[in-house]
Amino acid sequence: MNKSFIEYQGRNYPIRTVDLGSVSSYYKEVDVADYDLFNAIENEYEKGVREAVEIDNSIFFYCDSGFIASDPTDEEIVDYLVKCGI
């Protein structure tokens, strides 16, 4: 669906919004990101820094580093999430 970026400490991290309606009756549109984003916010998140907590709360799932950055199709992302047990 949509590709966008979250800027954190001067660096842009890609995120994708995908529709999980085909594989889940509970989840619909969700945002996924590479684990690189979590690595960037982790220390501040653990300290309860609002910006980092809000970013983490907005991400449904963190994929392996580089997966989202590689511009997979929506179907590839959904397949990835299913294989991860979503």
Biopython code that builds the backbone (N, CA, C, O; Angstrom):
import numpy as np
from Bio.PDB.StructureBuilder import StructureBuilder

atoms = [
    (1, "MET", "N", (0.837, -1.177, 0.000)),
    (1, "MET", "CA", (0.000, 0.000, 0.000)),
    (1, "MET", "C", (0.882, 1.240, 0.000)),
    (1, "MET", "O", (1.439, 1.619, -1.030)),
    (2, "ASN", "N", (1.001, 1.856, 1.146)),
    (2, "ASN", "CA", (1.736, 3.118, 1.226)),
    (2, "ASN", "C", (3.112, 2.926, 1.844)),
    (2, "ASN", "O", (3.280, 2.214, 2.834)),
    (3, "LYS", "N", (4.086, 3.580, 1.232)),
    (3, "LYS", "CA", (5.419, 3.621, 1.811)),
    (3, "LYS", "C", (5.644, 5.040, 2.312)),
    (3, "LYS", "O", (5.367, 6.014, 1.611)),
    (4, "SER", "N", (6.143, 5.138, 3.518)),
    (4, "SER", "CA", (6.476, 6.439, 4.068)),
    (4, "SER", "C", (7.710, 6.274, 4.939)),
    (4, "SER", "O", (8.323, 5.207, 4.972)),
    (5, "PHE", "N", (8.059, 7.323, 5.631)),
    (5, "PHE", "CA", (9.263, 7.292, 6.453)),
    (5, "PHE", "C", (8.977, 7.908, 7.818)),
    (5, "PHE", "O", (8.172, 8.831, 7.951)),
    (6, "ILE", "N", (9.649, 7.379, 8.813)),
    (6, "ILE", "CA", (9.672, 7.996, 10.130)),
    (6, "ILE", "C", (11.074, 8.540, 10.309)),
    (6, "ILE", "O", (12.061, 7.818, 10.163)),
    (7, "GLU", "N", (11.152, 9.824, 10.627)),
    (7, "GLU", "CA", (12.454, 10.425, 10.887)),
    (7, "GLU", "C", (12.714, 10.360, 12.388)),
    (7, "GLU", "O", (11.880, 10.762, 13.199)),
    (8, "TYR", "N", (13.866, 9.856, 12.732)),
    (8, "TYR", "CA", (14.254, 9.789, 14.132)),
    (8, "TYR", "C", (15.731, 10.120, 14.238)),
    (8, "TYR", "O", (16.569, 9.466, 13.618)),
    (9, "GLN", "N", (16.038, 11.114, 15.006)),
    (9, "GLN", "CA", (17.391, 11.595, 15.230)),
    (9, "GLN", "C", (18.136, 11.821, 13.912)),
    (9, "GLN", "O", (19.290, 11.425, 13.749)),
    (10, "GLY", "N", (17.438, 12.468, 12.985)),
    (10, "GLY", "CA", (18.040, 12.869, 11.723)),
    (10, "GLY", "C", (18.140, 11.790, 10.665)),
    (10, "GLY", "O", (18.713, 12.028, 9.601)),
    (11, "ARG", "N", (17.606, 10.622, 10.923)),
    (11, "ARG", "CA", (17.670, 9.538, 9.943)),
    (11, "ARG", "C", (16.254, 9.083, 9.595)),
    (11, "ARG", "O", (15.389, 9.006, 10.467)),
    (12, "ASN", "N", (16.025, 8.784, 8.324)),
    (12, "ASN", "CA", (14.729, 8.299, 7.862)),
    (12, "ASN", "C", (14.697, 6.785, 7.841)),
    (12, "ASN", "O", (15.611, 6.128, 7.341)),
    (13, "TYR", "N", (13.617, 6.244, 8.400)),
    (13, "TYR", "CA", (13.403, 4.798, 8.442)),
    (13, "TYR", "C", (12.127, 4.490, 7.663)),
    (13, "TYR", "O", (11.072, 5.054, 7.955)),
    (14, "PRO", "N", (12.216, 3.593, 6.666)),
    (14, "PRO", "CA", (11.020, 3.296, 5.866)),
    (14, "PRO", "C", (10.000, 2.487, 6.656)),
    (14, "PRO", "O", (10.347, 1.606, 7.443)),
    (15, "ILE", "N", (8.748, 2.809, 6.427)),
    (15, "ILE", "CA", (7.652, 2.005, 6.959)),
    (15, "ILE", "C", (6.669, 1.753, 5.829)),
    (15, "ILE", "O", (6.592, 2.520, 4.869)),
    (16, "ARG", "N", (5.929, 0.680, 5.957)),
    (16, "ARG", "CA", (4.904, 0.368, 4.974)),
    (16, "ARG", "C", (3.595, 0.117, 5.689)),
    (16, "ARG", "O", (3.557, -0.500, 6.754)),
    (17, "THR", "N", (2.533, 0.600, 5.094)),
    (17, "THR", "CA", (1.190, 0.317, 5.565)),
    (17, "THR", "C", (0.632, -0.770, 4.671)),
    (17, "THR", "O", (0.577, -0.614, 3.451)),
    (18, "VAL", "N", (0.219, -1.872, 5.278)),
    (18, "VAL", "CA", (-0.337, -2.980, 4.510)),
    (18, "VAL", "C", (-1.683, -3.388, 5.096)),
    (18, "VAL", "O", (-1.952, -3.193, 6.281)),
    (19, "ASP", "N", (-2.511, -3.954, 4.243)),
    (19, "ASP", "CA", (-3.834, -4.423, 4.634)),
    (19, "ASP", "C", (-3.759, -5.916, 4.915)),
    (19, "ASP", "O", (-3.456, -6.710, 4.024)),
    (20, "LEU", "N", (-4.036, -6.293, 6.155)),
    (20, "LEU", "CA", (-4.006, -7.704, 6.540)),
    (20, "LEU", "C", (-5.389, -8.341, 6.507)),
    (20, "LEU", "O", (-5.567, -9.458, 6.991)),
    (21, "GLY", "N", (-6.362, -7.647, 5.944)),
    (21, "GLY", "CA", (-7.729, -8.156, 5.901)),
    (21, "GLY", "C", (-7.872, -9.501, 5.217)),
    (21, "GLY", "O", (-8.806, -10.246, 5.515)),
    (22, "SER", "N", (-6.966, -9.827, 4.305)),
    (22, "SER", "CA", (-7.049, -11.108, 3.596)),
    (22, "SER", "C", (-6.612, -12.290, 4.458)),
    (22, "SER", "O", (-6.938, -13.436, 4.146)),
    (23, "VAL", "N", (-5.881, -12.024, 5.534)),
    (23, "VAL", "CA", (-5.378, -13.112, 6.385)),
    (23, "VAL", "C", (-5.822, -12.982, 7.839)),
    (23, "VAL", "O", (-5.531, -13.855, 8.656)),
    (24, "SER", "N", (-6.516, -11.912, 8.161)),
    (24, "SER", "CA", (-6.911, -11.691, 9.547)),
    (24, "SER", "C", (-8.250, -10.969, 9.610)),
    (24, "SER", "O", (-8.475, -10.001, 8.883)),
    (25, "SER", "N", (-9.115, -11.431, 10.460)),
    (25, "SER", "CA", (-10.374, -10.712, 10.664)),
    (25, "SER", "C", (-10.211, -9.647, 11.753)),
    (25, "SER", "O", (-11.076, -8.787, 11.919)),
    (26, "TYR", "N", (-9.124, -9.707, 12.477)),
    (26, "TYR", "CA", (-8.885, -8.775, 13.569)),
    (26, "TYR", "C", (-8.073, -7.563, 13.122)),
    (26, "TYR", "O", (-8.411, -6.429, 13.464)),
    (27, "TYR", "N", (-7.010, -7.795, 12.363)),
    (27, "TYR", "CA", (-6.135, -6.707, 11.927)),
    (27, "TYR", "C", (-6.507, -6.274, 10.517)),
    (27, "TYR", "O", (-6.807, -7.103, 9.658)),
    (28, "LYS", "N", (-6.483, -4.994, 10.297)),
    (28, "LYS", "CA", (-6.727, -4.446, 8.959)),
    (28, "LYS", "C", (-5.443, -3.760, 8.492)),
    (28, "LYS", "O", (-4.434, -4.424, 8.255)),
    (29, "GLU", "N", (-5.478, -2.453, 8.361)),
    (29, "GLU", "CA", (-4.279, -1.732, 7.929)),
    (29, "GLU", "C", (-3.329, -1.545, 9.093)),
    (29, "GLU", "O", (-3.704, -1.037, 10.150)),
    (30, "VAL", "N", (-2.086, -1.967, 8.880)),
    (30, "VAL", "CA", (-1.068, -1.881, 9.920)),
    (30, "VAL", "C", (0.219, -1.322, 9.322)),
    (30, "VAL", "O", (0.451, -1.421, 8.117)),
    (31, "ASP", "N", (1.044, -0.740, 10.173)),
    (31, "ASP", "CA", (2.352, -0.233, 9.758)),
    (31, "ASP", "C", (3.436, -1.200, 10.197)),
    (31, "ASP", "O", (3.457, -1.657, 11.340)),
    (32, "VAL", "N", (4.332, -1.504, 9.278)),
    (32, "VAL", "CA", (5.466, -2.366, 9.576)),
    (32, "VAL", "C", (6.749, -1.628, 9.207)),
    (32, "VAL", "O", (6.762, -0.777, 8.317)),
    (33, "ALA", "N", (7.823, -1.972, 9.910)),
    (33, "ALA", "CA", (9.114, -1.316, 9.694)),
    (33, "ALA", "C", (10.221, -2.345, 9.842)),
    (33, "ALA", "O", (9.995, -3.455, 10.324)),
    (34, "ASP", "N", (11.405, -1.969, 9.426)),
    (34, "ASP", "CA", (12.567, -2.812, 9.657)),
    (34, "ASP", "C", (12.994, -2.696, 11.124)),
    (34, "ASP", "O", (12.742, -1.685, 11.779)),
    (35, "TYR", "N", (13.635, -3.738, 11.617)),
    (35, "TYR", "CA", (14.101, -3.772, 12.990)),
    (35, "TYR", "C", (15.101, -2.651, 13.278)),
    (35, "TYR", "O", (15.337, -2.298, 14.434)),
    (36, "ASP", "N", (15.683, -2.101, 12.214)),
    (36, "ASP", "CA", (16.621, -0.987, 12.368)),
    (36, "ASP", "C", (15.968, 0.181, 13.106)),
    (36, "ASP", "O", (16.622, 0.869, 13.890)),
    (37, "LEU", "N", (14.682, 0.400, 12.853)),
    (37, "LEU", "CA", (13.984, 1.482, 13.544)),
    (37, "LEU", "C", (13.917, 1.204, 15.037)),
    (37, "LEU", "O", (14.169, 2.098, 15.845)),
    (38, "PHE", "N", (13.581, -0.025, 15.413)),
    (38, "PHE", "CA", (13.523, -0.329, 16.841)),
    (38, "PHE", "C", (14.895, -0.183, 17.480)),
    (38, "PHE", "O", (15.013, 0.327, 18.594)),
    (39, "ASN", "N", (15.929, -0.629, 16.780)),
    (39, "ASN", "CA", (17.290, -0.457, 17.316)),
    (39, "ASN", "C", (17.586, 1.009, 17.594)),
    (39, "ASN", "O", (18.250, 1.337, 18.577)),
    (40, "ALA", "N", (17.095, 1.888, 16.731)),
    (40, "ALA", "CA", (17.358, 3.319, 16.888)),
    (40, "ALA", "C", (16.610, 3.913, 18.074)),
    (40, "ALA", "O", (17.130, 4.804, 18.745)),
    (41, "ILE", "N", (15.406, 3.437, 18.342)),
    (41, "ILE", "CA", (14.596, 4.032, 19.412)),
    (41, "ILE", "C", (14.701, 3.284, 20.734)),
    (41, "ILE", "O", (14.229, 3.784, 21.756)),
    (42, "GLU", "N", (15.305, 2.108, 20.743)),
    (42, "GLU", "CA", (15.264, 1.216, 21.902)),
    (42, "GLU", "C", (15.679, 1.875, 23.220)),
    (42, "GLU", "O", (14.952, 1.785, 24.209)),
    (43, "ASN", "N", (16.823, 2.527, 23.243)),
    (43, "ASN", "CA", (17.299, 3.132, 24.502)),
    (43, "ASN", "C", (16.333, 4.191, 25.018)),
    (43, "ASN", "O", (16.016, 4.225, 26.207)),
    (44, "GLU", "N", (15.873, 5.041, 24.135)),
    (44, "GLU", "CA", (14.940, 6.089, 24.535)),
    (44, "GLU", "C", (13.581, 5.493, 24.905)),
    (44, "GLU", "O", (12.920, 5.972, 25.827)),
    (45, "TYR", "N", (13.169, 4.456, 24.189)),
    (45, "TYR", "CA", (11.917, 3.776, 24.501)),
    (45, "TYR", "C", (11.949, 3.208, 25.925)),
    (45, "TYR", "O", (10.997, 3.363, 26.690)),
    (46, "GLU", "N", (13.047, 2.557, 26.261)),
    (46, "GLU", "CA", (13.178, 1.961, 27.598)),
    (46, "GLU", "C", (13.180, 3.019, 28.702)),
    (46, "GLU", "O", (12.797, 2.736, 29.837)),
    (47, "LYS", "N", (13.613, 4.237, 28.368)),
    (47, "LYS", "CA", (13.597, 5.335, 29.329)),
    (47, "LYS", "C", (12.232, 6.019, 29.391)),
    (47, "LYS", "O", (12.005, 6.897, 30.224)),
    (48, "GLY", "N", (11.329, 5.608, 28.504)),
    (48, "GLY", "CA", (9.991, 6.198, 28.484)),
    (48, "GLY", "C", (9.896, 7.518, 27.756)),
    (48, "GLY", "O", (8.944, 8.270, 27.965)),
    (49, "VAL", "N", (10.866, 7.819, 26.904)),
    (49, "VAL", "CA", (10.836, 9.068, 26.139)),
    (49, "VAL", "C", (9.635, 9.035, 25.194)),
    (49, "VAL", "O", (9.475, 8.116, 24.391)),
    (50, "ARG", "N", (8.811, 10.049, 25.313)),
    (50, "ARG", "CA", (7.526, 10.066, 24.617)),
    (50, "ARG", "C", (7.628, 9.796, 23.116)),
    (50, "ARG", "O", (6.880, 8.973, 22.588)),
    (51, "GLU", "N", (8.534, 10.468, 22.431)),
    (51, "GLU", "CA", (8.651, 10.303, 20.979)),
    (51, "GLU", "C", (8.933, 8.848, 20.622)),
    (51, "GLU", "O", (8.310, 8.303, 19.711)),
    (52, "ALA", "N", (9.857, 8.221, 21.324)),
    (52, "ALA", "CA", (10.213, 6.825, 21.036)),
    (52, "ALA", "C", (9.045, 5.889, 21.343)),
    (52, "ALA", "O", (8.786, 4.949, 20.591)),
    (53, "VAL", "N", (8.350, 6.142, 22.431)),
    (53, "VAL", "CA", (7.189, 5.314, 22.795)),
    (53, "VAL", "C", (6.089, 5.462, 21.744)),
    (53, "VAL", "O", (5.481, 4.469, 21.342)),
    (54, "GLU", "N", (5.833, 6.670, 21.304)),
    (54, "GLU", "CA", (4.806, 6.898, 20.282)),
    (54, "GLU", "C", (5.168, 6.223, 18.968)),
    (54, "GLU", "O", (4.301, 5.660, 18.300)),
    (55, "ILE", "N", (6.428, 6.274, 18.596)),
    (55, "ILE", "CA", (6.859, 5.586, 17.373)),
    (55, "ILE", "C", (6.621, 4.092, 17.524)),
    (55, "ILE", "O", (6.029, 3.464, 16.646)),
    (56, "ASP", "N", (7.076, 3.522, 18.625)),
    (56, "ASP", "CA", (6.903, 2.082, 18.832)),
    (56, "ASP", "C", (5.428, 1.696, 18.838)),
    (56, "ASP", "O", (5.058, 0.664, 18.279)),
    (57, "ASN", "N", (4.597, 2.499, 19.454)),
    (57, "ASN", "CA", (3.165, 2.204, 19.497)),
    (57, "ASN", "C", (2.512, 2.251, 18.125)),
    (57, "ASN", "O", (1.463, 1.640, 17.919)),
    (58, "SER", "N", (3.112, 2.962, 17.193)),
    (58, "SER", "CA", (2.538, 3.082, 15.854)),
    (58, "SER", "C", (2.941, 1.928, 14.931)),
    (58, "SER", "O", (2.359, 1.761, 13.860)),
    (59, "ILE", "N", (3.930, 1.137, 15.340)),
    (59, "ILE", "CA", (4.425, 0.049, 14.495)),
    (59, "ILE", "C", (3.826, -1.274, 14.956)),
    (59, "ILE", "O", (3.932, -1.649, 16.124)),
    (60, "PHE", "N", (3.204, -1.964, 14.026)),
    (60, "PHE", "CA", (2.586, -3.251, 14.314)),
    (60, "PHE", "C", (3.628, -4.357, 14.442)),
    (60, "PHE", "O", (3.515, -5.228, 15.306)),
    (61, "PHE", "N", (4.654, -4.320, 13.569)),
    (61, "PHE", "CA", (5.642, -5.396, 13.537)),
    (61, "PHE", "C", (6.948, -4.863, 12.979)),
    (61, "PHE", "O", (6.961, -4.046, 12.059)),
    (62, "TYR", "N", (8.049, -5.339, 13.550)),
    (62, "TYR", "CA", (9.385, -5.017, 13.044)),
    (62, "TYR", "C", (9.911, -6.225, 12.282)),
    (62, "TYR", "O", (10.032, -7.316, 12.839)),
    (63, "CYS", "N", (10.222, -6.024, 11.010)),
    (63, "CYS", "CA", (10.743, -7.081, 10.145)),
    (63, "CYS", "C", (12.265, -7.132, 10.230)),
    (63, "CYS", "O", (12.900, -6.234, 10.784)),
    (64, "ASP", "N", (12.834, -8.190, 9.677)),
    (64, "ASP", "CA", (14.290, -8.304, 9.614)),
    (64, "ASP", "C", (14.884, -7.056, 8.968)),
    (64, "ASP", "O", (14.285, -6.460, 8.073)),
    (65, "SER", "N", (16.054, -6.677, 9.428)),
    (65, "SER", "CA", (16.726, -5.499, 8.900)),
    (65, "SER", "C", (16.834, -5.553, 7.387)),
    (65, "SER", "O", (17.268, -6.553, 6.816)),
    (66, "GLY", "N", (16.435, -4.467, 6.749)),
    (66, "GLY", "CA", (16.544, -4.352, 5.302)),
    (66, "GLY", "C", (15.357, -4.864, 4.517)),
    (66, "GLY", "O", (15.262, -4.597, 3.319)),
    (67, "PHE", "N", (14.448, -5.589, 5.146)),
    (67, "PHE", "CA", (13.319, -6.165, 4.395)),
    (67, "PHE", "C", (12.414, -5.073, 3.836)),
    (67, "PHE", "O", (12.149, -5.055, 2.634)),
    (68, "ILE", "N", (11.942, -4.178, 4.666)),
    (68, "ILE", "CA", (11.062, -3.108, 4.185)),
    (68, "ILE", "C", (11.827, -2.163, 3.266)),
    (68, "ILE", "O", (11.276, -1.682, 2.275)),
    (69, "ALA", "N", (13.069, -1.899, 3.579)),
    (69, "ALA", "CA", (13.893, -1.018, 2.739)),
    (69, "ALA", "C", (14.092, -1.581, 1.342)),
    (69, "ALA", "O", (14.365, -0.828, 0.407)),
    (70, "SER", "N", (13.959, -2.898, 1.183)),
    (70, "SER", "CA", (14.158, -3.529, -0.128)),
    (70, "SER", "C", (12.933, -3.398, -1.030)),
    (70, "SER", "O", (12.918, -3.943, -2.134)),
    (71, "ASP", "N", (11.918, -2.688, -0.576)),
    (71, "ASP", "CA", (10.691, -2.443, -1.346)),
    (71, "ASP", "C", (9.955, -3.716, -1.769)),
    (71, "ASP", "O", (9.685, -3.899, -2.956)),
    (72, "PRO", "N", (9.629, -4.592, -0.828)),
    (72, "PRO", "CA", (8.854, -5.778, -1.169)),
    (72, "PRO", "C", (7.426, -5.381, -1.565)),
    (72, "PRO", "O", (6.956, -4.293, -1.234)),
    (73, "THR", "N", (6.761, -6.271, -2.268)),
    (73, "THR", "CA", (5.362, -6.030, -2.608)),
    (73, "THR", "C", (4.510, -6.210, -1.348)),
    (73, "THR", "O", (4.970, -6.770, -0.353)),
    (74, "ASP", "N", (3.291, -5.740, -1.403)),
    (74, "ASP", "CA", (2.379, -5.935, -0.272)),
    (74, "ASP", "C", (2.196, -7.422, 0.011)),
    (74, "ASP", "O", (2.155, -7.838, 1.169)),
    (75, "GLU", "N", (2.089, -8.215, -1.042)),
    (75, "GLU", "CA", (1.906, -9.653, -0.882)),
    (75, "GLU", "C", (3.103, -10.289, -0.185)),
    (75, "GLU", "O", (2.935, -11.168, 0.660)),
    (76, "GLU", "N", (4.301, -9.854, -0.532)),
    (76, "GLU", "CA", (5.501, -10.376, 0.127)),
    (76, "GLU", "C", (5.519, -10.009, 1.610)),
    (76, "GLU", "O", (5.936, -10.807, 2.450)),
    (77, "ILE", "N", (5.066, -8.802, 1.922)),
    (77, "ILE", "CA", (5.016, -8.393, 3.328)),
    (77, "ILE", "C", (3.991, -9.226, 4.088)),
    (77, "ILE", "O", (4.265, -9.699, 5.191)),
    (78, "VAL", "N", (2.817, -9.404, 3.503)),
    (78, "VAL", "CA", (1.782, -10.213, 4.157)),
    (78, "VAL", "C", (2.282, -11.638, 4.351)),
    (78, "VAL", "O", (2.109, -12.207, 5.429)),
    (79, "ASP", "N", (2.898, -12.226, 3.330)),
    (79, "ASP", "CA", (3.461, -13.586, 3.459)),
    (79, "ASP", "C", (4.496, -13.642, 4.578)),
    (79, "ASP", "O", (4.517, -14.598, 5.353)),
    (80, "TYR", "N", (5.344, -12.640, 4.670)),
    (80, "TYR", "CA", (6.372, -12.558, 5.711)),
    (80, "TYR", "C", (5.703, -12.553, 7.085)),
    (80, "TYR", "O", (6.114, -13.290, 7.981)),
    (81, "LEU", "N", (4.685, -11.731, 7.247)),
    (81, "LEU", "CA", (3.994, -11.636, 8.532)),
    (81, "LEU", "C", (3.303, -12.946, 8.890)),
    (81, "LEU", "O", (3.310, -13.361, 10.049)),
    (82, "VAL", "N", (2.712, -13.590, 7.901)),
    (82, "VAL", "CA", (2.065, -14.883, 8.154)),
    (82, "VAL", "C", (3.092, -15.908, 8.600)),
    (82, "VAL", "O", (2.842, -16.665, 9.538)),
    (83, "LYS", "N", (4.241, -15.943, 7.944)),
    (83, "LYS", "CA", (5.301, -16.887, 8.325)),
    (83, "LYS", "C", (5.810, -16.601, 9.747)),
    (83, "LYS", "O", (6.307, -17.501, 10.425)),
    (84, "CYS", "N", (5.684, -15.350, 10.187)),
    (84, "CYS", "CA", (6.104, -14.984, 11.543)),
    (84, "CYS", "C", (5.000, -15.215, 12.569)),
    (84, "CYS", "O", (5.174, -14.913, 13.750)),
    (85, "GLY", "N", (3.880, -15.742, 12.128)),
    (85, "GLY", "CA", (2.807, -16.096, 13.048)),
    (85, "GLY", "C", (1.741, -15.051, 13.262)),
    (85, "GLY", "O", (0.950, -15.160, 14.199)),
    (86, "ILE", "N", (1.702, -14.055, 12.430)),
    (86, "ILE", "CA", (0.681, -13.008, 12.561)),
    (86, "ILE", "C", (-0.628, -13.524, 11.991)),
    (86, "ILE", "O", (-1.629, -12.806, 11.997)),
]
sb = StructureBuilder()
sb.init_structure("model")
sb.init_model(0)
sb.init_chain("A")
sb.init_seg("    ")
for serial, (resi, resn, name, xyz) in enumerate(atoms, 1):
    if name == "N":
        sb.init_residue(resn, " ", resi, " ")
    sb.init_atom(name, np.array(xyz, "f"), 0.0, 1.0, " ", f" {name:<3s}", serial, name[0])
structure = sb.get_structure()
